[in-house]
């Protein structure tokens, strides 16, 4: 019995020693592998030199610039809806003012502070979110923004006092990322020479959202409780966030290149097939600047967030065009009150009936968008004649449509002002609507052309330049909520001029603000040469132009090889085997989404000969 126990103990000890040895060997093997990886990485670093930065020009296919055209426009359509939702939130609040004033026992002027507070907070919120979208990526920043805006609708829906509504509106405005991020997505996917239609599309959404809101809000004000103003905002917001989550991927180039660089470093360290030793020292644009803490240091964030305001205060182009853009947008929020006042002269007293006339603005926006198309085609042809060089047309050429449309703003205001004399001097209600259409055309044109011009003039700094534009639009629209009622109530009250003089004042102001458009169209180059930002961008573009153009051309060539040679519906020809092409090129081009910078001519000849032989053989059999 004792011998049996001794044998069992000895066997057990042997098993323990065996398991310990196996574990020790496994740990030693793992340690050796880690050590080997570190040695390889250190060796590569010493042999290859300092860290290398992965640029867009070196890896164009890994960025959103290389997305298929249908994918870009699908993404833009989801962003289009998000932009409508954001501007809808700002404008529909006015239709809840009478109901909230009655329930909370406050004056309507007091309740309108909620609209002003939202727009002012929106103006600052856009500038707060924009730098983080460039650092962390567009996707999660916009998701966070949409989520917070939806959350802050809840206190408004169930509020029992105005203080709750006011606080929630301020937080909702600060949470709104707005055009600073949505226009950033456009810049992520389109080169400056190709972006005009995309800018027009998103700008149209921004303007349309502010007009759809009072049309829908008129029926809410007439037939539903004021809480439905916030119910509708939440419904549209949830749909917008859902659409964005499932349709819109990350588009920020620096974030996408960081991921590509990390993947390539990992593959190189693990010595995966197709990897290159030099990839061990490859870092993305953000990684190259340091770790997250270093990149988000107080000084860095302070400088980045201050830059839009710096542009607004020191760059004449940004300052004067942003004032014009902000003034034209503020007119829409002025119209939330004044349009209805004027239309009562023809008996349109019911809120929904009066608000339907906001469709005149929507018609103006649509006509304004169509008006831009011939100018876009003209610019595209000029760039093509210049071998695809953006410098083939001066940035000031982007202002050409505005020379014709900006004058419609004072013309529309003056005409609308005199039409407020009403019958019998102005016999029909269609007359003020015609002038509202002119205001709509001018408003959209001012927004699109000023954004397009700033992008062309300021390049990499365009986010700061357009940020100043967006700030003025939201800030001046917020201020409009304060002055619109006194403006239309306290000037010659009780006379036929009560509604005329205020609009004429706005029309004369518009004349002064339109003048800089003609100055910049004629002498804009003079101003740009005296701007350290615009001038440095012009030089940088010239330096990077050859590498960028080569990357774009090769990207499109690879795309054509994968699509043009694929068999269309009903075709009997075989499609191109992209995997085979990838192997022949020898660098994992398509699998790793990297631009091939050096492909031997013999390899390309081999690919071409092989494909032609295969296709000819198929045709002969057919």
C-alpha positions in Angstrom: 0.0 0.0 0.0 2.8 2.3 0.9 4.6 1.4 -2.3 1.5 2.2 -4.3 1.1 5.7 -2.6 4.8 6.4 -3.3 4.4 5.5 -7.0 1.4 7.8 -7.3 3.2 10.6 -5.6 6.2 10.1 -7.9 4.0 10.1 -11.0 2.2 13.2 -9.8 5.5 15.0 -9.2 6.7 14.0 -12.6 3.5 15.4 -14.2 4.0 18.6 -12.4 7.6 18.9 -13.5 6.6 18.1 -17.0 3.9 20.8 -17.1 6.2 23.2 -15.5 8.9 22.5 -18.1 6.3 22.9 -20.9 5.1 26.2 -19.4 8.6 27.4 -19.0 9.5 26.5 -22.6 6.3 28.3 -23.8 7.1 31.4 -21.8 10.7 31.3 -23.0 9.5 30.9 -26.6 7.1 33.8 -26.2 9.9 35.9 -24.6 12.2 35.0 -27.4 9.6 35.9 -30.0 9.0 39.3 -28.3 12.8 39.8 -28.1 13.2 38.9 -31.7 10.5 41.3 -32.7 12.1 44.1 -30.6 15.5 43.3 -32.1 14.0 43.4 -35.7 12.3 46.7 -34.9 15.4 48.2 -33.3 17.5 46.9 -36.2 15.1 48.4 -38.7 15.1 51.7 -36.9 18.9 51.8 -36.9 19.2 50.7 -40.5 16.4 52.7 -41.9 16.9 55.9 -39.9 14.3 58.1 -38.2 10.5 57.5 -38.3 8.8 58.0 -41.6 5.5 59.8 -42.0 2.8 58.3 -44.2 1.3 61.1 -46.3 -1.8 61.2 -48.5 0.4 61.4 -51.5 2.1 58.1 -50.6 -1.0 56.2 -49.7 -3.9 57.8 -51.7 -5.9 54.6 -52.0 -6.2 54.3 -48.2 -8.1 57.6 -47.9 -11.6 58.7 -48.5 -10.4 60.5 -51.7 -10.3 57.0 -53.3 -13.9 56.0 -52.5 -16.0 55.1 -55.5 -18.2 58.0 -56.7 -21.4 56.3 -55.8 -20.2 55.7 -52.2 -19.2 59.3 -51.8 -22.6 60.5 -52.8 -24.3 57.9 -50.6 -22.3 59.2 -47.7 -23.2 62.8 -48.7 -26.9 61.9 -48.7 -26.7 60.7 -45.1 -24.8 63.8 -44.2 -27.3 65.9 -46.1 -30.1 64.5 -43.8 -28.0 65.2 -40.7 -27.5 68.8 -41.8 -31.2 69.2 -42.3 -31.9 67.8 -38.9 -29.4 70.3 -37.2 -30.9 73.4 -38.9 -34.4 72.1 -38.3 -33.7 72.1 -34.6 -32.7 75.8 -34.7 -35.7 77.1 -36.7 -38.7 75.2 -35.5 -38.4 76.5 -31.9 -40.2 79.7 -32.9 -43.4 77.8 -33.5 -43.5 76.6 -29.9 -43.1 80.2 -28.4 -46.8 81.0 -28.1 -47.7 77.7 -26.3 -44.7 77.9 -24.0 -45.5 81.5 -23.1 -49.0 80.5 -22.1 -48.0 77.4 -20.1 -45.1 78.9 -18.3 -46.6 82.3 -17.7 -43.8 84.2 -19.5 -43.9 86.8 -22.3 -43.2 85.7 -25.8 -40.1 87.8 -25.9 -38.7 86.0 -22.9 -39.5 82.6 -24.5 -37.6 83.7 -27.6 -34.5 83.8 -25.6 -34.4 80.0 -26.0 -34.0 80.4 -29.8 -31.3 83.0 -29.3 -29.5 80.9 -26.7 -29.5 77.8 -29.0 -28.1 79.7 -32.0 -25.4 81.5 -30.0 -24.4 78.2 -28.4 -24.5 76.6 -31.8 -22.1 79.2 -33.1 -19.5 78.4 -30.5 -20.3 74.6 -30.5 -19.3 74.2 -34.1 -15.9 75.6 -33.4 -15.5 73.5 -30.3 -16.3 70.2 -32.2 -14.3 70.9 -35.3 -10.7 70.4 -33.9 -11.7 67.2 -32.3 -13.1 65.9 -35.5 -9.7 66.5 -37.1 -7.9 64.8 -34.2 -10.2 61.9 -33.4 -12.0 61.5 -36.7 -15.3 62.6 -38.1 -17.3 59.5 -37.4 -17.3 59.3 -33.6 -17.3 63.1 -33.1 -20.5 63.5 -35.2 -22.0 60.5 -33.5 -21.4 62.0 -30.1 -22.8 65.3 -31.3 -26.0 63.8 -32.7 -26.4 61.7 -29.5 -26.1 64.6 -27.1 -28.4 66.8 -29.2 -31.0 64.1 -29.0 -30.5 63.7 -25.3 -31.0 67.4 -24.6 -34.4 67.3 -26.4 -35.8 65.2 -23.5 -35.6 68.0 -20.8 -37.4 70.3 -23.2 -40.1 67.8 -23.9 -41.0 67.3 -20.2 -40.1 70.8 -18.9 -42.4 72.4 -16.4 -40.7 75.8 -16.5 -38.8 78.0 -18.9 -35.5 77.7 -17.1 -35.3 74.0 -17.9 -35.9 74.7 -21.6 -33.4 77.5 -21.7 -30.6 75.3 -20.0 -31.4 72.4 -22.3 -31.3 74.6 -25.4 -27.9 76.0 -24.5 -26.5 72.5 -24.0 -28.1 71.3 -27.2 -26.6 74.2 -29.1 -23.1 73.5 -27.7 -23.5 69.9 -28.6 -24.2 70.7 -32.3 -21.2 70.1 -34.5 -22.9 71.6 -37.6 -21.3 72.6 -40.8 -17.8 72.6 -39.5 -17.8 68.8 -39.5 -20.2 68.1 -42.4 -18.2 70.4 -44.7 -15.1 68.7 -43.3 -16.4 65.4 -44.6 -16.7 67.0 -48.1 -13.1 68.1 -47.9 -12.1 64.6 -46.8 -13.6 62.9 -49.9 -13.2 65.5 -52.7 -10.2 67.3 -54.1 -10.6 71.1 -54.4 -11.0 70.8 -58.1 -13.9 68.3 -57.7 -15.7 69.5 -54.6 -18.0 72.2 -56.0 -21.1 70.0 -56.4 -20.6 68.4 -53.0 -20.3 71.8 -51.3 -23.5 72.9 -53.1 -25.3 69.8 -52.0 -24.5 70.2 -48.3 -25.0 73.9 -48.4 -28.5 73.4 -49.8 -29.3 71.1 -46.9 -28.2 73.7 -44.4 -30.4 76.3 -46.0 -33.3 74.0 -46.6 -33.5 72.7 -43.0 -34.2 76.3 -41.8 -37.1 76.6 -44.2 -38.7 73.1 -43.8 -38.9 73.8 -40.0 -41.4 76.7 -40.1 -43.5 74.9 -42.8 -43.9 71.9 -40.5 -43.9 74.0 -37.4 -46.9 76.1 -38.6 -49.1 73.0 -38.5 -47.7 72.0 -35.0 -48.4 75.5 -33.7 -52.0 75.4 -35.0 -53.1 71.9 -34.2 -50.7 70.3 -31.6 -49.2 71.1 -28.3 -45.9 72.9 -28.1 -44.2 69.7 -26.9 -44.5 68.4 -30.5 -41.9 71.0 -31.5 -39.3 68.9 -29.5 -40.9 65.5 -30.4 -40.3 66.3 -34.1 -36.7 67.3 -33.4 -36.0 64.1 -31.5 -37.6 61.9 -34.2 -35.6 63.5 -37.0 -32.5 63.4 -34.8 -32.7 59.7 -34.1 -33.2 58.9 -37.7 -30.3 61.1 -38.6 -28.0 59.5 -36.1 -29.1 56.0 -37.2 -28.5 56.8 -40.9 -25.1 58.3 -40.1 -24.1 55.2 -38.0 -24.9 52.7 -40.7 -24.0 54.7 -43.9 -21.1 57.0 -43.1 -17.6 55.5 -42.4 -14.6 57.4 -41.1 -13.4 59.8 -43.7 -10.7 61.9 -42.0 -7.4 61.2 -43.9 -5.1 61.5 -41.0 -7.1 59.0 -38.9 -7.3 56.5 -41.8 -3.6 56.8 -42.5 -2.8 56.2 -38.8 -4.7 52.9 -39.0 -2.9 52.0 -42.2 0.5 52.7 -40.7 -0.3 50.7 -37.6 -1.4 47.7 -39.7 1.7 47.9 -41.8 4.0 48.2 -38.8 2.4 45.2 -37.2 2.7 43.2 -40.3 6.4 44.1 -40.8 7.3 43.3 -37.2 5.5 39.9 -37.5 7.3 39.4 -40.8 4.1 38.7 -42.7 4.4 37.9 -46.4 4.3 40.9 -48.5 5.4 43.3 -45.7 8.5 45.5 -46.0 11.1 46.0 -43.3 10.9 49.8 -43.8 7.3 49.7 -42.6 8.6 49.2 -39.0 9.4 52.9 -38.9 6.2 54.1 -40.7 3.8 56.3 -38.7 0.6 58.0 -39.6 0.2 61.9 -39.6 -1.3 62.0 -36.1 1.1 59.4 -34.7 4.0 61.3 -36.1 3.2 64.3 -34.1 3.3 62.4 -30.8 0.9 60.5 -28.6 -2.6 61.6 -27.8 -1.7 63.5 -24.7 1.0 65.5 -26.5 -1.3 66.3 -29.4 -4.1 67.5 -27.2 -1.9 69.6 -24.8 -3.6 72.9 -23.7 -1.5 75.1 -26.0 -2.2 72.9 -29.0 -6.0 73.0 -28.3 -6.0 76.7 -27.5 -4.3 77.6 -30.7 -6.5 75.3 -32.8 -9.7 76.6 -31.3 -8.7 80.2 -31.5 -7.7 80.1 -35.1 -11.3 80.5 -36.6 -11.7 83.7 -34.6 -8.2 84.8 -35.5 -9.1 84.5 -39.2 -12.4 86.4 -38.6 -10.5 89.3 -37.0 -7.4 89.5 -39.1 -8.3 88.2 -42.6 -10.3 90.8 -44.6 -11.6 88.1 -47.0 -13.0 86.0 -44.2 -14.3 88.9 -42.2 -16.3 90.7 -44.8 -17.6 87.7 -46.6 -18.6 86.0 -43.3 -20.5 89.2 -42.3 -22.4 89.1 -45.6 -23.1 85.3 -45.2 -24.2 85.8 -41.5 -26.5 88.7 -42.4 -28.2 86.8 -45.2 -28.8 83.8 -42.9 -30.1 86.1 -40.1 -32.8 87.3 -42.6 -34.3 83.8 -42.5 -34.8 84.0 -38.8 -36.0 87.5 -39.1 -38.5 86.2 -41.6 -39.9 83.7 -39.1 -41.7 86.7 -37.7 -41.8 89.4 -40.4 -43.1 87.2 -43.3 -46.3 86.4 -41.4 -46.9 90.0 -40.4 -46.7 91.1 -44.1 -49.0 88.4 -45.4 -51.7 89.3 -42.9 -52.3 92.4 -45.2 -53.9 90.0 -47.7 -55.8 88.1 -45.1 -53.4 85.2 -44.5 -53.9 85.2 -40.7 -53.8 81.5 -40.0 -50.3 80.3 -39.0 -50.1 77.2 -41.2 -51.3 79.2 -44.3 -48.8 81.9 -43.7 -45.9 79.5 -43.1 -46.5 77.7 -46.3 -45.2 80.7 -48.0 -41.7 79.8 -46.7 -41.8 77.4 -49.7 -41.0 80.5 -51.7 -37.6 80.5 -50.0 -37.2 76.8 -50.8 -38.0 77.6 -54.4 -35.3 80.3 -54.3 -32.8 77.9 -52.9 -33.5 75.4 -55.7 -33.2 78.0 -58.4 -30.0 79.3 -56.8 -28.5 75.8 -56.8 -29.4 75.3 -60.5 -27.9 78.6 -61.4 -24.5 77.4 -60.1 -24.3 74.4 -62.4 -23.1 76.2 -65.6 -20.4 78.0 -63.6 -19.2 74.7 -62.1 -19.0 73.2 -65.6 -17.0 76.2 -66.8 -14.5 75.8 -64.0 -14.2 72.1 -64.6 -13.4 72.6 -68.3 -10.9 75.3 -67.4 -9.1 72.9 -65.0 -9.1 70.2 -67.6 -7.6 72.5 -70.2 -4.9 73.3 -67.6 -3.9 69.6 -67.2 -5.9 69.2 -64.1 -4.2 72.0 -62.2 -6.3 73.9 -59.7 -4.2 77.0 -60.5 -5.7 77.0 -64.0 -8.5 79.2 -62.5 -7.9 81.8 -59.8 -9.8 81.4 -56.6 -11.6 84.6 -57.4 -13.3 82.8 -60.3 -15.4 81.1 -57.6 -17.0 84.4 -56.9 -18.3 85.0 -60.4 -21.8 83.5 -59.8 -22.0 85.8 -56.8 -21.6 88.9 -58.9 -25.0 88.2 -60.4 -26.8 86.8 -57.4 -25.6 88.9 -54.5 -27.4 92.0 -55.8 -30.6 90.0 -55.5 -30.4 90.3 -51.7 -30.8 94.1 -51.4 -33.2 94.0 -54.4 -35.3 91.4 -52.8 -35.4 93.2 -49.4 -36.2 96.6 -50.9 -39.0 95.0 -53.1 -40.4 93.0 -50.1 -40.3 96.2 -48.0 -42.3 98.2 -50.5 -44.7 95.3 -51.0 -45.5 95.6 -47.3 -47.6 98.7 -48.2 -50.2 96.1 -49.0 -53.4 96.6 -51.0 -54.5 98.6 -52.9 -51.0 99.8 -53.8 -49.8 96.2 -54.0 -52.8 94.4 -55.4 -51.7 90.7 -55.0 -50.0 88.6 -52.4 -47.8 86.9 -55.1 -45.7 90.1 -55.4 -44.0 89.8 -52.0 -43.5 86.1 -52.7 -41.5 86.9 -55.8 -39.1 89.1 -53.8 -38.8 86.3 -51.2 -37.7 84.0 -54.0 -35.0 86.5 -54.9 -33.8 86.6 -51.2 -33.7 82.8 -51.3 -31.5 82.7 -54.4 -29.1 85.2 -52.9 -28.9 83.5 -49.5 -27.9 80.1 -51.0 -25.6 81.7 -53.5 -23.8 83.7 -50.8 -23.3 80.7 -48.6 -22.0 78.4 -51.4 -19.8 80.9 -53.2 -18.2 82.3 -50.0 -17.4 78.7 -48.8 -16.1 77.7 -52.2 -13.9 80.7 -52.4 -12.5 80.3 -48.9 -11.6 76.6 -49.6 -9.8 77.6 -52.8 -8.0 80.5 -51.2 -7.0 79.0 -47.9 -6.5 75.3 -48.6 -5.4 73.4 -45.5 -6.6 76.3 -43.4 -10.0 76.3 -45.0 -11.6 74.7 -41.9 -10.6 77.8 -39.9 -11.8 80.1 -42.6 -15.1 78.5 -43.2 -15.4 78.1 -39.4 -15.5 81.9 -39.2 -18.2 81.9 -41.8 -20.3 79.4 -40.0 -19.8 81.3 -36.7 -21.1 84.5 -38.2 -24.2 82.8 -39.7 -25.2 81.2 -36.4 -24.2 84.2 -34.2 -26.1 86.8 -36.2 -29.1 84.5 -36.6 -29.2 84.2 -32.8 -29.0 88.0 -32.4 -31.9 88.3 -34.9 -34.3 86.7 -32.3 -33.7 89.7 -30.1 -34.2 92.6 -32.5 -36.9 91.3 -34.9 -40.0 92.1 -32.8 -38.9 95.6 -31.6 -37.7 96.3 -35.2 -41.1 95.6 -36.7 -43.2 96.9 -33.8 -41.6 100.2 -32.6 -40.8 102.0 -35.9 -43.8 104.3 -36.8 -46.3 101.9 -35.2 -49.9 102.1 -36.4 -49.0 103.6 -39.8 -48.7 102.0 -43.2 -44.9 102.4 -42.9 -44.6 100.2 -39.8 -43.7 97.0 -41.8 -42.0 98.9 -44.7 -39.2 100.9 -43.0 -37.7 98.0 -41.1 -37.2 95.9 -44.2 -35.9 99.0 -46.1 -33.3 99.4 -43.4 -32.2 95.8 -43.9 -32.1 96.3 -47.6 -29.8 99.3 -47.3 -27.6 97.3 -45.0 -27.4 94.6 -47.6 -26.2 97.0 -50.2 -23.2 97.9 -48.0 -22.4 94.3 -47.3 -22.5 93.2 -50.9 -19.9 95.7 -52.0 -16.9 93.6 -50.8 -17.9 90.8 -53.2 -17.0 93.0 -56.2 -13.9 94.2 -54.4 -12.6 90.7 -53.8 -13.5 89.5 -57.3 -11.4 92.3 -58.7 -8.6 92.6 -56.2 -8.8 89.3 -54.2 -5.3 88.2 -55.3 -3.9 91.4 -53.8 -5.5 90.5 -50.4 -4.4 86.9 -50.6 -0.7 87.8 -51.3 -0.8 89.8 -48.1 -2.2 86.9 -46.1 0.5 84.7 -44.5 -2.0 81.8 -44.5 -3.2 82.1 -48.1 0.2 82.7 -49.5 1.8 79.8 -47.6 -0.9 77.5 -48.9 -0.3 78.6 -52.5 3.4 77.7 -52.2 2.7 74.4 -50.5 0.2 73.4 -53.3 2.9 74.1 -55.9 5.4 72.0 -54.1 3.2 69.1 -53.5 1.3 69.3 -56.8 3.4 66.8 -58.8 3.3 64.1 -56.1 -0.4 64.6 -55.5 -1.3 64.5 -59.2 0.7 61.3 -59.6 -1.1 59.7 -56.7 -4.5 60.7 -58.1 -3.7 59.5 -61.6 -2.4 56.1 -60.4 -5.4 55.7 -58.1 -7.8 56.3 -61.0 -5.8 54.0 -63.2 -6.0 51.2 -60.7 -9.7 51.9 -60.3 -10.2 51.7 -64.1 -8.4 48.4 -64.3 -10.7 47.0 -61.7 -13.9 48.4 -63.1 -13.6 49.1 -66.8 -12.3 45.6 -67.5 -14.9 43.9 -65.3 -17.6 42.3 -67.4 -20.8 44.4 -67.6 -24.2 42.9 -67.3 -24.8 40.6 -70.2 -21.2 40.5 -71.3 -19.5 37.2 -72.0 -16.0 38.5 -71.3 -14.3 37.4 -68.1 -13.5 40.0 -65.5 -10.1 41.1 -64.5 -8.6 39.1 -61.6 -7.5 41.9 -59.2 -5.9 39.4 -56.9 -3.6 38.2 -59.8 -2.8 41.8 -60.7 -2.0 42.4 -57.0 0.5 39.6 -57.0 2.1 40.6 -60.3 2.7 44.1 -59.0 4.4 42.5 -56.0 3.5 44.9 -53.2 0.0 43.9 -52.1 -1.3 47.1 -53.7 -5.0 46.4 -53.6 -5.0 44.3 -50.4 -3.1 47.0 -48.4 -4.6 50.0 -50.1 -1.3 51.6 -50.9 -0.3 53.5 -54.0 2.4 51.8 -56.1 5.1 54.3 -56.7 7.6 52.1 -58.6 6.2 49.4 -60.8 8.7 47.8 -63.3 7.6 48.3 -66.9 8.2 44.6 -67.5 5.6 43.8 -64.9 3.0 46.1 -66.4 3.8 44.7 -69.9 3.3 41.2 -68.5 0.0 42.1 -67.0 -1.2 43.8 -70.1 -0.1 40.9 -72.4 -1.6 38.3 -70.1 -5.0 40.1 -69.9 -5.1 40.7 -73.7 -4.3 37.0 -74.4 -7.0 35.8 -72.0 -9.6 38.2 -73.5 -8.7 37.3 -77.1 -8.9 33.6 -76.3 -12.3 34.1 -74.7 -13.6 36.0 -77.8 -12.3 33.4 -80.2 -14.1 30.7 -78.2 -17.3 32.7 -78.2 
